[in-house]
């Protein structure tokens, strides 16, 4: 088995396993701890509070967004593109079609996928610079805050290079494909092991907070 076949085969499936199992463990742990420490939330649980807070934060229509609209616009666009591009990229869909599962679904147009990829790369770079240049953010940041931004942006940067042959004069497309696959696998593995898990745990923590504040008469 070649190194590429190992990276795109067993290592990829191992990364998916860590991603799925790790997230399930994080979710179960969160619910278990919250049931032990915040029993009152479950005694007053109300789906109305949960749906209202999701609407306010995902739409977005909340005071925090209104205070810094430009920043939060970048945040929402970044997360949207970050989630949509890997799932609906034609190259990724073809890999699923050729796998043992044979799954397939509609893909993004090439031009739109390129544009969204560049958006992710640009905003990730802006967030990284903002964290480096802002004294207040530097005081609140540790190494992982910088590293996770790089980890999130690297699969998109290398994917763009693979698609457009940007570094063909320096690295072969074979080598760049390996780097791209490894960067995607690193991101998959880091999601349940780091703050990147917030893309799932957000809904649980925000829902719990909404119930707690909602029963007291405040909105979240």
Helices and strands as residue ranges (DSSP letters): H 3-8, H 10-37, H 39-43, H 47-59, H 63-67, H 69-88, H 90-98, H 110-133, H 135-140, H 143-164, H 173-193, G 195-197, H 198-215
